[in-house]
Amino acid sequence: MREGLTFDDVLLQPRFSSIISRKEVNTKTRLTKNITINVPIVSANMDTVTESGMAICMAELGGMGIIHRFLTVEQQINEVIKVKRAHNFIIHDPYTIDISQNIGDVKLSMRNKGIHSLLVVDSQKRLKGIVTTRDLLFEDDDNVALETIMTSLEKLICKKVNHYSEVDFEDAKKILKTNKLEKLPLIDEQGMIKGLITVKDIEKRLEFPNAVKDNNGRLMVGAAIGVKNDYLERTAELVRVGVDVLVIDIAHGHSQSLLDTLYKIKSEFPHVDVIAGNVATKHGTLDLISAGADAIKCGVGPGGTCITRLVTGSGVPQLTAIMDCCETATYKDIPVIADGGIKYSGDIVKALAAGASSVMLGSLFAGCEESPGHTRIKDGQKFKVYRGMASYDAAASRTNTEKGYEINMTDYVPEGVETTIPYKGKVKEVMDQLVGGIRSGMSYLGVNEIEDMTKNADFIKMTAAGWHESKPHAQK
């Protein structure tokens, strides 16, 4: 019988290090075969962890967020769109409104899109002006024509280009600064809109130099899909709005249903990277890679709200699972994402040293301001709900969001639970601590690159007393 180990069973023996400062180390890593992120952390595709708010912050800080699938197709693609529009040096398709509309139409459009300005166009889509929330101040009559309150084209400063690629960042910044502008429309000789540059987006670019962006300068984001019902429709819509990576995510990833889904998606959308999981064995890893997976998600039962191992008796302790999956995946040059069981930054270091290229976190982010859901107060302390995606409540919610999904809740056997997590504040504060711990861990191993961590990793098994010694234990 094999022995299975998890994070609390081992420590990494320190190695000689020539690193002067932990700031020297490089935390860049591969998320998938074709996608690189700047820190090896991904927020979990759980309905109490990642929607657009979390995904935006994760990408700004160098990681990535995966939008969960317990949403309608329309809701999920709107979450992706919010992330994609959060950062743009140039907004390629700025929101517009026809000049024939009235103030009521402007208010409705701004409210629905969550924006503060609209470019005004004629029936030929030529720029005619701009309207902002400032123009709406003290305007109580919604029937007033838009044309009477907007700033007309004659009063706007625009930059004429044939294509947005002609625009230089420093040049645009200079125009905005010199003319004290907040927005700079890009138009061609015929007045057709070629893009929009805003001060806000330039400020974001300077504020978040480590942000993970696509080839068009937009934040990168992933989205989860299932293996039944509306998965093809969902995939097509997600790809249409520019999702960067798909995650096929089911509890038992080494199954024919996932293999069939993976093969189908890679056949129809070969240019989109797909993460597949969850698995915990060499054979599971190999089968998913053979079916076209661009990354493997490793972990069966280690999550903080997961009871799969208790209910089914199946699973592999997470550190052993990572080592097994990585042995196969490394040979095939496919990255592995360690999903579940991580409680400390030191666990992330152990996962990376065991061969994972990145980690997926749920409970560590669930209590953050940016996670979905409302904050609750109990006995004067703030909490947020956190639940496993195989919990009873999560399964029940799917009946309202997934086409064709039907389940008899009386017969449902949950493999997850619901709990509350203390409120943790902004995700940036949590990420700073986690990334700082990773950097320190790399310096203790004497490595500058994440991919070199396995070469210097020398794990030592410890007893329960060793684990007790590792934690704060001074007498009060």
Residue pairs with C-beta under 8 A, 6 or more apart in sequence:
2 320
3 320
4 316
4 317
4 320
4 321
5 317
5 319
5 320
5 461
6 302
6 317
6 318
6 319
6 320
6 341
7 318
7 319
7 341
7 342
7 343
7 346
7 347
7 350
7 351
8 467
9 317
9 319
9 461
9 462
9 467
10 319
10 350
10 459
10 460
10 461
10 462
11 459
11 460
11 462
11 466
11 470
12 349
12 350
12 353
12 441
12 444
12 445
12 457
12 458
12 459
12 460
13 458
13 459
13 460
14 444
14 445
15 444
15 445
15 446
15 456
15 458
16 446
17 443
17 444
17 445
17 446
18 446
19 25
19 442
19 443
19 446
19 448
22 436
22 439
22 440
22 442
22 443
23 439
24 448
25 439
25 442
25 443
25 447
25 448
25 449
26 448
26 449
26 450
27 38
27 39
27 40
27 62
27 435
27 438
27 439
27 442
27 450
28 36
28 37
28 38
28 39
28 450
29 36
29 37
29 39
29 40
29 335
29 357
29 358
29 450
29 451
30 36
30 37
30 295
30 335
30 357
30 358
31 37
31 42
31 64
31 245
31 275
31 295
31 335
31 337
31 357
31 358
32 245
32 273
32 274
32 275
32 294
32 295
32 335
33 273
33 294
33 295
33 333
33 334
33 335
34 273
34 294
35 220
35 244
35 245
35 273
35 294
37 62
37 63
37 64
37 212
37 220
37 358
38 62
38 63
38 210
38 211
38 212
39 61
39 62
39 63
39 210
39 431
39 435
39 438
40 63
40 348
40 352
40 356
40 357
40 358
40 359
40 438
40 450
41 58
41 63
41 348
41 358
41 359
41 361
41 431
41 434
41 435
42 58
42 63
42 64
42 65
42 66
42 222
42 337
42 358
42 359
42 360
42 361
43 49
43 50
43 54
43 55
43 58
43 63
43 64
43 65
43 66
43 360
43 361
43 362
43 365
43 427
44 50
44 66
44 339
44 360
44 361
44 362
44 365
45 66
45 67
45 68
45 69
45 222
45 223
45 224
45 247
45 249
45 389
46 68
46 362
46 366
46 386
46 387
46 388
46 389
47 68
47 70
47 71
47 372
47 387
47 389
47 394
47 397
48 366
48 371
48 372
48 373
48 384
48 385
48 386
48 387
49 68
49 362
49 365
49 366
49 371
49 372
49 386
50 58
50 65
50 66
50 67
50 68
50 365
50 371
50 372
51 67
51 68
51 71
51 79
51 372
52 67
52 79
52 80
52 82
52 83
52 86
53 370
53 371
53 372
54 65
54 365
54 368
54 370
54 371
54 372
54 427
55 64
55 65
55 66
55 67
55 79
55 83
55 219
55 221
55 222
56 65
56 82
56 83
56 86
56 219
56 370
57 65
57 370
57 426
57 427
57 428
57 431
58 64
58 65
58 427
58 431
59 65
59 83
59 87
59 211
59 212
59 213
59 219
59 220
59 221
60 87
60 204
60 208
60 210
60 211
60 219
61 208
61 210
61 211
61 427
61 428
61 431
61 435
62 210
62 211
62 212
62 435
63 212
63 431
64 212
64 220
64 221
64 222
64 244
64 245
65 83
65 221
65 222
66 221
66 222
66 223
66 224
66 245
66 247
66 360
67 76
67 79
67 80
67 83
67 221
67 222
67 223
67 224
68 224
68 389
69 76
69 223
69 224
69 225
69 226
69 234
69 249
69 402
70 389
70 394
70 397
70 398
70 401
70 402
71 79
71 401
72 401
72 402
73 230
73 233
73 234
73 237
73 403
75 401
76 223
76 234
76 237
76 238
77 237
77 238
77 240
77 241
79 223
80 221
80 223
80 238
80 241
80 242
80 243
81 241
82 114
83 218
83 219
83 221
84 218
84 219
84 221
84 241
84 242
85 91
85 218
86 204
86 218
86 219
87 201
87 204
87 205
87 208
87 211
87 213
87 217
87 218
87 219
88 201
88 216
88 217
88 218
89 169
89 172
89 197
89 201
89 202
89 205
89 217
90 164
90 167
90 186
90 195
90 196
90 197
90 217
91 195
91 196
91 197
91 198
91 201
92 164
92 195
92 216
94 119
94 185
94 193
94 195
94 196
95 109
95 113
95 115
95 118
95 119
96 118
96 119
96 120
96 121
96 125
96 193
97 105
97 106
97 109
97 118
97 119
97 120
97 121
97 131
97 146
98 120
98 121
98 122
98 123
99 120
99 121
99 122
99 128
99 129
99 146
99 147
99 150
100 123
100 146
101 146
102 142
102 143
102 144
102 145
102 146
103 136
103 139
103 141
103 142
103 143
103 144
103 145
103 146
103 149
104 142
104 143
105 146
106 118
106 131
106 136
106 146
107 136
107 142
109 118
110 116
110 117
110 118
110 133
116 132
116 133
117 130
117 131
117 132
117 133
117 183
118 130
118 131
118 132
119 127
119 129
119 130
119 185
119 193
119 196
120 127
120 128
120 129
120 130
120 131
120 146
120 147
120 150
121 127
121 128
121 193
122 128
125 192
125 193
126 190
126 191
126 192
126 193
127 153
127 156
127 158
127 185
127 187
127 191
127 192
127 193
128 150
128 152
128 153
129 147
129 150
129 151
129 152
129 153
129 155
129 156
130 150
130 151
130 156
130 183
130 185
131 146
131 149
131 150
131 151
132 151
135 149
135 150
135 151
136 149
139 149
153 191
156 185
157 175
157 179
157 181
157 184
158 184
158 185
158 186
158 187
159 167
159 172
159 175
159 184
159 185
159 186
159 187
159 197
160 186
160 187
160 188
160 189
161 167
161 186
161 187
161 188
161 194
161 195
162 188
162 194
163 194
164 186
164 194
164 195
167 186
167 195
167 197
169 202
169 205
172 184
172 197
172 202
173 202
175 181
175 184
176 182
176 184
176 197
176 199
176 202
181 199
182 198
182 199
182 200
183 196
183 197
183 198
183 199
184 196
184 197
184 198
185 193
185 195
185 196
186 193
186 194
186 195
186 196
186 197
187 193
187 194
188 194
204 211
205 211
205 217
211 219
212 219
212 220
213 219
213 220
214 220
214 242
214 244
218 242
220 244
220 245
221 243
221 244
222 243
222 244
222 245
222 246
222 247
222 275
223 238
223 243
223 245
223 246
223 247
224 246
224 247
224 248
224 249
225 231
225 234
225 235
225 238
225 246
225 247
225 248
225 249
225 261
225 265
226 248
226 249
226 250
226 261
226 402
227 248
227 250
227 257
227 258
227 260
227 261
228 257
228 404
228 405
229 402
229 403
229 404
229 405
230 402
230 403
230 404
231 261
231 265
232 264
232 265
232 268
233 403
235 246
235 265
235 268
235 269
236 269
238 246
239 269
239 272
243 272
244 273
245 272
245 273
245 274
245 275
245 294
246 265
246 269
246 272
246 273
246 274
246 275
247 274
247 275
247 276
247 277
247 297
248 258
248 261
248 262
248 265
248 274
248 275
248 276
248 277
249 275
249 277
249 278
249 297
249 389
250 257
250 258
250 278
251 278
251 300
251 308
251 390
251 415
252 278
252 300
253 276
253 277
253 278
253 279
253 284
253 288
253 297
254 279
254 281
254 283
254 284
254 287
254 288
258 276
258 288
259 287
259 288
259 291
262 274
262 276
262 288
262 291
262 292
262 293
263 291
263 292
265 272
265 274
265 292
266 274
266 291
266 292
273 294
273 295
274 292
274 293
274 294
274 295
275 293
275 294
275 295
275 296
275 297
275 337
276 288
276 291
276 293
276 295
276 296
276 297
277 288
277 296
277 297
277 298
277 299
277 337
277 339
278 297
278 298
278 299
278 300
278 339
278 340
279 285
279 288
279 296
279 297
279 298
279 300
279 325
280 298
280 299
280 300
280 301
280 315
280 316
280 321
280 324
280 325
281 316
281 321
281 324
281 325
282 324
282 325
282 327
282 328
284 325
285 296
285 298
285 324
285 325
285 328
285 329
285 336
286 328
286 332
288 296
289 296
289 328
289 329
289 332
289 334
293 334
294 334
295 334
295 335
295 336
295 337
295 357
296 325
296 329
296 334
296 335
296 336
296 337
297 336
297 337
297 339
297 360
298 318
298 321
298 322
298 325
298 326
298 336
298 337
298 338
298 339
298 356
299 318
299 321
299 338
299 339
299 340
299 341
299 360
300 308
300 309
300 314
300 315
300 316
300 321
301 307
301 308
301 309
301 314
301 315
301 316
301 340
302 315
302 317
302 318
302 321
302 339
302 340
302 341
303 339
303 340
303 341
303 362
303 363
303 388
303 416
304 340
304 341
304 343
304 362
304 363
304 386
304 419
305 362
305 363
305 386
305 387
305 388
305 391
305 416
305 417
305 418
305 419
306 340
306 388
306 390
306 415
306 416
307 388
307 414
307 415
307 416
307 417
308 314
308 315
308 390
308 415
308 416
309 315
311 413
311 414
311 415
312 415
316 324
318 338
318 340
318 341
318 351
319 350
319 351
319 354
322 336
322 338
322 351
322 354
322 355
322 356
323 354
323 355
325 336
325 355
326 336
326 354
326 355
326 356
326 454
327 355
329 335
329 336
329 355
330 355
335 356
335 357
335 358
336 355
336 356
336 357
337 356
337 357
337 358
337 359
337 360
338 351
338 352
338 354
338 356
338 358
338 359
338 360
339 359
339 360
340 360
340 362
341 347
342 348
342 351
342 359
342 361
342 364
343 363
343 364
344 437
345 433
345 434
345 436
345 437
345 438
345 440
345 441
346 437
346 441
348 359
348 434
348 437
348 438
348 441
349 437
349 438
349 441
349 442
349 445
349 453
350 459
351 359
352 358
352 359
352 438
352 441
352 450
352 453
353 441
353 445
353 453
353 454
353 456
353 457
353 459
354 454
354 457
354 459
355 454
357 450
357 451
361 434
362 386
363 386
363 421
364 430
364 434
365 371
365 427
365 430
366 384
366 386
366 421
367 383
367 384
367 386
367 421
367 422
367 423
367 424
368 384
368 424
368 425
368 426
368 427
368 430
369 423
369 424
369 425
369 426
369 427
370 426
370 427
371 384
371 427
373 384
373 385
374 384
375 382
375 383
375 384
375 423
376 382
376 383
376 384
376 385
376 420
377 383
378 420
381 422
381 423
382 422
382 423
383 420
383 421
383 422
383 423
384 420
384 421
384 423
385 418
385 419
385 420
385 421
386 418
386 419
386 420
386 421
387 393
387 394
387 416
387 417
387 418
387 419
388 394
388 414
388 415
388 416
388 417
388 418
389 416
390 414
390 415
390 416
391 414
391 415
391 416
391 417
391 418
392 409
392 412
392 414
392 418
393 418
394 416
394 418
395 407
395 409
395 412
395 414
396 407
396 409
398 405
398 407
399 405
399 406
399 407
424 430
442 448
442 450
442 453
445 453
445 456
445 457
446 456
447 453
447 455
447 456
462 470
